[in-house]
């Protein structure tokens, strides 16, 4: 192979992904697995191993994130059906009051979006934004934008799929990804409130006079507060796994070797797969208790969650196979030979990761797909390289970039427009800059933390 071959292989791989998704409109799974095979065919190695190694890389990624994504899907379904997600939102509204309604929507959406997918959280919050508008007589755009700011948690904090695959590809402990992802995403969500107040004064929008079919589905049989689970039961599927994983990560990072039954138990319970399994049982227990569901009904809810999660697992694993083949193609050594080691370390690398993720997001619309492709690419670029900072910052740079560049090819754009009752132009004036602000502030926090707290891995 020549020194330019890895770059040609990379371009072909990206062309297959973007061409398949953007122009041929094929499913992201088919586009990514086709790109992985194309890269493998062009990479070094015997012809008898070119197809099998794609399957092996696919399986390795599925093994690392498949259980976690599936359990997160179950938790999201159970929290939505039990009313736990609704209870958390109402708690924030009760604590902060109607005067700070936008802040309450932002905070509750941020918390619920950690285990629940963005579209479900937004569906939950939009009727509340409309209700608050009718009670206050204004600030509808402010409430709507505040509700959508939960996208920062979706892109940066596991166990949502994008941050999970970033952690898997870059070898980041999930607990570390959760902690730093939260530190990066929270200031971005707070910054969105400033934009929400500013844009609300410049765009006159009122919610539709009639509720949409989606709203009717959400509001029919809307429970009273007395029919919702307790706040402790509602928060447990979020707080318990976060505490278990964070505690295990903190103990491991501190280098504490505690040969005690408690430490041994923590090693098991603090594993993300086990922690989310505990959370899934907590969420299902709340669903059974609060809604009186039979075991058969619970099984149907689990099946519904697994059906949505399975698609994401397949897409994620296909993206992992694509990244694995880029490693085999020798992308990292080629970049170092061409540009020197500085090309694969330092602030420049973080900015490059942000820009690449934003470009892929702009081209094909999906934040998750942008994170999958970019993390695979940069895992190949930085394999065996001392970055000068913890790889979690490379991960948050990719997550931040995946938020920027959202327009009409993004499903989130249309969810925001249709559920909010906004025109395409109004959505471009609100949703698109909101996502750009979330991504830019997240990137600024990434750069700041990487300098103040580099956490350079030993060795």
C-alpha positions as CSV (number, residue, x, y, z in Angstrom):
1,X,0.0,0.0,0.0
2,X,1.1,3.6,-0.7
3,X,1.1,6.3,2.0
4,X,-2.1,7.7,0.4
5,X,-4.0,4.4,0.3
6,X,-5.6,4.8,3.8
7,X,-6.9,8.2,2.9
8,X,-8.4,6.9,-0.3
9,X,-10.0,4.0,1.6
10,X,-11.4,6.5,4.2
11,X,-12.9,8.6,1.4
12,X,-14.5,5.6,-0.2
13,X,-15.9,4.4,3.1
14,X,-17.5,7.8,3.9
15,X,-18.8,8.1,0.3
16,X,-20.5,4.7,0.7
17,X,-22.1,5.8,4.0
18,X,-23.3,9.2,2.9
19,X,-24.2,8.1,-0.6
20,X,-26.3,5.3,0.7
21,X,-28.1,7.3,3.3
22,X,-28.4,10.7,1.6
23,X,-28.9,9.8,-2.1
24,X,-30.1,6.2,-2.2
25,X,-32.2,6.6,1.0
26,X,-31.2,3.1,2.2
27,X,-31.3,2.2,5.9
28,X,-28.3,3.3,7.9
29,X,-27.5,-0.3,8.8
30,X,-27.1,-1.3,5.2
31,X,-25.1,1.8,4.4
32,X,-22.7,1.2,7.3
33,X,-22.2,-2.5,6.8
34,X,-21.7,-2.0,3.1
35,X,-19.0,0.7,3.9
36,X,-17.3,-1.7,6.4
37,X,-17.1,-4.4,3.7
38,X,-15.9,-1.9,1.1
39,X,-13.1,-0.7,3.4
40,X,-12.2,-4.3,4.3
41,X,-11.9,-5.3,0.7
42,X,-9.5,-2.4,0.0
43,X,-7.5,-2.9,3.2
44,X,-4.5,-5.2,3.5
45,X,-5.0,-8.9,4.3
46,X,-5.9,-12.2,2.6
47,X,-9.1,-12.5,0.6
48,X,-10.3,-15.3,2.9
49,X,-10.4,-12.9,5.9
50,X,-11.9,-9.8,4.3
51,X,-15.5,-10.7,5.0
52,X,-15.1,-12.6,8.3
53,X,-13.2,-9.7,10.0
54,X,-16.2,-7.4,9.2
55,X,-18.4,-9.9,11.1
56,X,-16.0,-10.1,13.9
57,X,-15.8,-6.3,14.4
58,X,-19.6,-6.2,14.2
59,X,-19.9,-8.8,16.9
60,X,-17.3,-7.1,19.1
61,X,-19.3,-3.9,19.1
62,X,-22.6,-5.6,19.6
63,X,-21.1,-7.4,22.6
64,X,-19.9,-4.1,24.2
65,X,-23.1,-2.1,23.8
66,X,-25.9,-4.4,22.8
67,X,-27.1,-5.3,26.3
68,X,-26.8,-1.7,27.6
69,X,-28.8,-0.3,24.7
70,X,-31.5,-2.9,24.9
71,X,-31.9,-2.3,28.7
72,X,-32.0,1.4,28.2
73,X,-34.8,1.0,25.7
74,X,-36.8,-1.1,28.2
75,X,-36.2,1.5,30.9
76,X,-37.4,4.3,28.6
77,X,-40.6,2.4,27.7
78,X,-41.4,1.4,31.3
79,X,-40.8,5.0,32.7
80,X,-43.0,6.4,30.0
81,X,-45.9,3.9,30.5
82,X,-45.8,4.0,34.3
83,X,-45.9,7.8,34.5
84,X,-42.4,8.0,36.1
85,X,-41.2,10.4,33.4
86,X,-44.3,12.5,33.8
87,X,-43.8,12.6,37.6
88,X,-40.2,13.8,37.2
89,X,-41.4,16.6,34.9
90,X,-44.1,17.7,37.3
91,X,-41.7,17.6,40.2
92,X,-39.4,20.1,38.5
93,X,-42.4,22.3,37.6
94,X,-43.6,22.1,41.2
95,X,-40.2,23.0,42.7
96,X,-39.5,25.9,40.3
97,X,-43.0,27.2,39.9
98,X,-44.7,28.5,36.8
99,X,-42.6,31.7,36.9
100,X,-39.6,29.6,36.0
101,X,-41.4,27.2,33.8
102,X,-38.8,27.2,31.0
103,X,-36.1,26.3,33.5
104,X,-38.3,23.5,34.8
105,X,-38.9,22.1,31.4
106,X,-35.2,22.3,30.6
107,X,-34.1,20.6,33.9
108,X,-36.7,17.8,33.7
109,X,-36.1,17.1,30.1
110,X,-32.3,16.9,30.8
111,X,-32.8,14.3,33.5
112,X,-35.4,12.2,31.7
113,X,-33.3,12.3,28.5
114,X,-30.5,10.3,30.1
115,X,-32.3,7.0,29.8
116,X,-35.2,8.0,27.5
117,X,-34.8,8.8,23.8
118,X,-35.2,12.4,22.6
119,X,-38.4,12.1,20.7
120,X,-40.2,10.5,23.6
121,X,-39.0,13.2,26.0
122,X,-40.1,15.9,23.7
123,X,-43.5,14.3,23.1
124,X,-43.9,14.4,26.9
125,X,-42.9,18.0,27.3
126,X,-44.7,19.7,24.4
127,X,-48.2,19.4,25.8
128,X,-46.9,21.0,29.0
129,X,-45.3,23.8,27.0
130,X,-48.7,24.4,25.4
131,X,-50.5,24.3,28.7
132,X,-48.1,26.8,30.3
133,X,-48.6,29.1,27.3
134,X,-52.3,29.1,27.7
135,X,-52.0,29.8,31.5
136,X,-49.5,32.6,31.1
137,X,-50.6,34.0,27.7
138,X,-47.2,34.0,26.2
139,X,-43.6,32.7,25.9
140,X,-44.5,29.7,23.9
141,X,-41.3,29.7,21.8
142,X,-39.3,30.0,25.0
143,X,-41.0,27.0,26.6
144,X,-40.6,25.0,23.3
145,X,-36.9,25.7,22.9
146,X,-36.3,25.0,26.6
147,X,-38.0,21.6,26.2
148,X,-35.8,20.8,23.2
149,X,-32.6,21.5,25.0
150,X,-32.6,18.0,26.3
151,X,-30.9,17.1,23.1
152,X,-27.6,17.9,24.8
153,X,-28.1,15.0,27.2
154,X,-29.1,12.7,24.4
155,X,-25.8,13.4,22.5
156,X,-23.4,13.3,25.4
157,X,-24.6,11.1,28.3
158,X,-24.9,7.3,28.2
159,X,-26.9,5.1,28.0
160,X,-28.3,6.7,24.9
161,X,-26.8,5.0,21.9
162,X,-24.5,7.7,20.4
163,X,-22.5,8.3,23.6
164,X,-22.4,4.5,24.2
165,X,-20.8,3.7,20.9
166,X,-18.4,6.6,21.3
167,X,-17.3,5.1,24.7
168,X,-17.0,1.7,23.1
169,X,-15.0,2.8,20.1
170,X,-12.6,5.0,22.0
171,X,-12.2,2.7,25.0
172,X,-13.8,5.1,27.5
173,X,-15.2,3.8,30.8
174,X,-18.9,4.4,30.7
175,X,-18.9,5.9,34.2
176,X,-16.3,8.4,33.1
177,X,-18.3,9.2,29.9
178,X,-21.4,9.8,32.1
179,X,-19.6,12.1,34.5
180,X,-17.8,14.2,31.9
181,X,-20.7,14.1,29.5
182,X,-22.9,15.6,32.2
183,X,-20.3,18.3,33.0
184,X,-20.2,19.2,29.3
185,X,-23.9,19.0,28.5
186,X,-25.3,20.8,31.6
187,X,-23.8,24.2,30.8
188,X,-25.0,23.9,27.2
189,X,-28.5,23.2,28.4
190,X,-28.3,26.3,30.7
191,X,-27.0,28.4,27.8
192,X,-30.0,27.3,25.8
193,X,-32.3,29.2,28.2
194,X,-30.6,32.5,27.3
195,X,-31.3,31.8,23.6
196,X,-34.9,30.7,24.4
197,X,-35.6,34.0,26.1
198,X,-33.9,36.0,23.3
199,X,-35.7,34.2,20.4
200,X,-39.1,34.3,22.1
201,X,-39.1,38.1,21.8
202,X,-38.4,37.9,18.1
203,X,-40.8,35.3,16.8
204,X,-44.5,35.3,17.3
205,X,-45.8,31.8,17.5
206,X,-48.9,30.3,19.2
207,X,-49.6,26.6,19.5
208,X,-52.2,25.2,17.1
209,X,-55.8,25.7,18.2
210,X,-56.5,22.0,17.9
211,X,-54.3,19.3,19.3
212,X,-52.5,17.0,16.9
213,X,-53.2,13.2,16.9
214,X,-49.9,12.8,18.7
215,X,-51.0,15.1,21.4
216,X,-54.4,13.4,21.8
217,X,-52.5,10.1,22.2
218,X,-50.4,11.6,25.0
219,X,-53.2,13.4,26.7
220,X,-55.9,10.8,26.7
221,X,-56.2,9.2,30.1
222,X,-53.7,11.7,31.5
223,X,-53.3,10.7,35.1
224,X,-53.8,13.0,38.1
225,X,-50.8,13.5,40.4
226,X,-52.3,11.0,42.8
227,X,-52.2,8.3,40.1
228,X,-48.5,8.8,39.3
229,X,-45.7,6.9,41.1
230,X,-43.7,8.5,43.9
231,X,-40.8,10.7,43.0
232,X,-38.4,8.2,44.6
233,X,-39.7,5.3,42.5
234,X,-39.7,7.5,39.4
235,X,-36.1,8.6,39.9
236,X,-34.7,5.3,40.9
237,X,-34.1,3.9,37.4
238,X,-32.0,6.9,36.6
239,X,-30.3,7.6,40.0
240,X,-29.5,4.0,41.1
241,X,-27.5,3.0,38.0
242,X,-25.7,6.4,37.8
243,X,-24.6,6.0,41.5
244,X,-23.5,2.4,41.0
245,X,-21.5,3.1,37.8
246,X,-20.1,6.4,39.2
247,X,-19.0,4.8,42.5
248,X,-17.2,2.0,40.7
249,X,-15.5,4.4,38.4
250,X,-14.4,6.7,41.2
251,X,-13.0,3.7,43.2
252,X,-11.2,2.4,40.1
253,X,-9.8,5.8,39.2
254,X,-8.5,6.3,42.7
255,X,-6.6,3.1,42.4
256,X,-8.2,1.6,45.5
257,X,-7.8,-2.1,45.8
258,X,-10.3,-3.2,48.4
259,X,-10.5,-6.9,48.7
260,X,-13.7,-6.9,50.6
261,X,-17.2,-8.4,49.9
262,X,-18.5,-4.9,49.4
263,X,-15.8,-4.0,46.9
264,X,-16.4,-7.3,45.1
265,X,-20.1,-6.6,44.9
266,X,-19.4,-3.1,43.6
267,X,-17.3,-4.6,40.8
268,X,-20.4,-6.5,39.7
269,X,-23.2,-4.0,40.4
270,X,-21.1,-1.1,39.0
271,X,-20.7,-2.8,35.7
272,X,-23.0,-0.8,33.2
273,X,-24.7,-4.0,32.1
274,X,-25.6,-5.0,35.6
275,X,-26.5,-1.5,36.8
276,X,-28.9,-1.0,33.9
277,X,-30.4,-4.5,34.5
278,X,-31.1,-3.4,38.1
279,X,-32.6,-0.1,36.7
280,X,-34.8,-2.1,34.2
281,X,-36.3,-4.2,37.0
282,X,-36.9,-1.1,39.1
283,X,-38.7,0.6,36.2
284,X,-40.8,-2.5,35.4
285,X,-41.6,-2.9,39.1
286,X,-42.9,0.7,39.2
287,X,-44.9,0.0,36.0
288,X,-46.5,-3.1,37.5
289,X,-47.3,-1.5,40.9
290,X,-48.5,1.8,39.6
291,X,-50.5,0.6,36.6
292,X,-51.5,-2.8,37.9
293,X,-50.0,-4.5,34.8
294,X,-50.0,-8.3,34.6
295,X,-46.8,-10.2,33.9
296,X,-48.1,-10.7,30.4
297,X,-48.5,-7.0,29.9
298,X,-45.0,-6.3,31.2
299,X,-43.7,-8.8,28.8
300,X,-45.4,-6.9,25.9
301,X,-43.8,-3.7,27.2
302,X,-40.4,-5.3,27.3
303,X,-40.9,-6.6,23.8
304,X,-41.9,-3.2,22.5
305,X,-38.8,-1.7,24.0
306,X,-36.5,-4.4,22.6
307,X,-38.0,-3.9,19.1
308,X,-36.9,-0.3,19.1
309,X,-33.6,-1.0,20.8
310,X,-32.7,-3.9,18.4
311,X,-32.6,-1.5,15.4
312,X,-30.2,0.8,17.2
313,X,-28.0,-2.1,18.3
314,X,-27.7,-3.2,14.7
315,X,-26.8,0.3,13.4
316,X,-24.3,0.8,16.2
317,X,-22.6,-2.6,15.6
318,X,-22.5,-1.9,11.9
319,X,-20.8,1.4,12.7
320,X,-18.3,-0.4,14.9
321,X,-17.5,-2.7,12.0
322,X,-16.8,0.3,9.8
323,X,-14.5,1.8,12.4
324,X,-12.7,-1.5,12.9
325,X,-12.0,-1.8,9.2
326,X,-10.5,1.7,9.2
327,X,-8.1,0.6,11.9
328,X,-7.0,-2.3,9.8
329,X,-6.6,0.0,6.8
330,X,-3.8,1.8,8.7
331,X,-5.3,5.2,9.0
332,X,-3.5,6.3,12.2
333,X,0.0,5.6,10.9
334,X,-0.7,7.3,7.6
335,X,-1.9,10.4,9.3
336,X,1.2,10.5,11.6
337,X,3.5,9.9,8.7
338,X,1.9,12.7,6.7
339,X,1.3,15.4,9.4
340,X,3.4,14.2,12.3
341,X,2.2,13.1,15.7
342,X,0.7,16.6,16.4
343,X,-2.1,15.7,14.0
344,X,-3.3,13.0,16.4
345,X,-3.1,14.9,19.7
346,X,-3.9,18.2,21.3
347,X,-6.6,20.8,20.8
348,X,-6.4,20.6,17.1
349,X,-7.5,17.0,17.2
350,X,-10.5,17.9,19.4
351,X,-11.5,20.7,16.9
352,X,-11.1,18.3,14.0
353,X,-13.3,15.7,15.6
354,X,-16.0,18.4,16.3
355,X,-15.8,19.6,12.7
356,X,-16.0,16.1,11.2
357,X,-19.0,15.1,13.3
358,X,-20.8,18.4,12.4
359,X,-20.1,17.8,8.7
360,X,-21.4,14.3,8.7
361,X,-24.4,15.4,10.8
362,X,-25.2,18.2,8.3
363,X,-24.8,15.8,5.3
364,X,-27.0,13.0,6.5
365,X,-29.1,14.3,9.4
366,X,-28.7,11.8,12.2
367,X,-26.7,12.7,15.3
368,X,-26.3,9.0,16.2
369,X,-25.0,8.1,12.8
370,X,-22.6,11.1,12.9
371,X,-21.3,9.9,16.3
372,X,-20.9,6.3,15.0
373,X,-19.0,7.2,11.9
374,X,-16.8,9.8,13.5
375,X,-15.9,7.8,16.5
376,X,-14.9,4.9,14.3
377,X,-12.8,7.1,12.2
378,X,-11.0,8.8,15.1
379,X,-10.6,5.5,17.0
380,X,-8.6,4.4,13.9
381,X,-6.7,7.6,13.7
382,X,-5.6,7.6,17.4
383,X,-5.0,3.9,18.0
384,X,-2.0,3.6,20.3
385,X,-1.4,7.3,20.3
386,X,-0.8,9.4,23.5
387,X,-3.4,12.2,23.1
388,X,-2.2,14.4,25.9
389,X,-5.6,14.2,27.6
390,X,-8.2,11.6,28.5
391,X,-10.0,10.1,25.4
392,X,-13.3,11.1,27.0
393,X,-12.7,14.6,25.7
394,X,-12.4,13.3,22.2
395,X,-15.7,11.6,22.8
396,X,-17.5,14.7,24.0
397,X,-16.0,16.7,21.1
398,X,-17.6,14.2,18.7
399,X,-20.9,14.3,20.6
400,X,-20.9,18.1,20.6
401,X,-20.2,18.2,16.8
402,X,-23.1,15.8,16.2
403,X,-25.5,18.5,17.5
404,X,-24.4,21.1,15.0
405,X,-25.8,21.4,11.5
406,X,-29.3,20.2,12.0
407,X,-31.8,21.2,9.3
408,X,-34.5,19.6,7.1
409,X,-32.8,16.2,6.7
410,X,-32.9,15.7,10.5
411,X,-35.9,13.8,12.0
412,X,-35.5,16.0,15.1
413,X,-36.2,19.1,12.9
414,X,-39.5,17.7,11.9
415,X,-40.5,16.4,15.3
416,X,-39.8,19.9,16.7
417,X,-41.7,21.6,13.8
418,X,-44.8,19.3,13.8
419,X,-45.2,18.9,17.5
420,X,-44.5,22.6,18.1
421,X,-46.8,23.8,15.4
422,X,-44.0,25.8,13.7
423,X,-43.4,26.5,10.0
424,X,-40.2,25.3,8.3
425,X,-38.8,28.9,8.4
426,X,-39.6,29.3,12.1
427,X,-38.0,25.9,12.8
428,X,-34.8,27.1,11.0
429,X,-34.9,30.2,13.2
430,X,-35.3,28.2,16.5
431,X,-34.3,24.6,16.3
432,X,-31.3,24.9,14.0
433,X,-29.5,27.7,16.1
434,X,-30.5,25.9,19.3
435,X,-28.7,22.8,18.3
436,X,-25.7,24.9,17.1
437,X,-25.6,26.6,20.5
438,X,-25.8,23.3,22.4
439,X,-23.0,21.9,20.3
440,X,-20.8,25.0,20.5
441,X,-21.1,25.4,24.2
442,X,-20.5,21.7,24.8
443,X,-17.3,22.0,22.6
444,X,-16.1,25.0,24.6
445,X,-16.6,23.1,27.9
446,X,-14.7,20.1,26.3
447,X,-11.8,22.4,25.5
448,X,-11.8,24.0,28.9
449,X,-12.0,20.7,30.9
450,X,-9.3,19.1,28.7
451,X,-6.9,21.9,29.7
452,X,-7.9,22.2,33.4
453,X,-8.5,18.5,34.1
454,X,-6.7,16.5,31.3
455,X,-6.8,13.2,33.3
456,X,-4.1,11.8,31.1
457,X,-4.2,8.0,31.4
458,X,-1.1,6.4,33.0
459,X,1.5,5.0,30.6
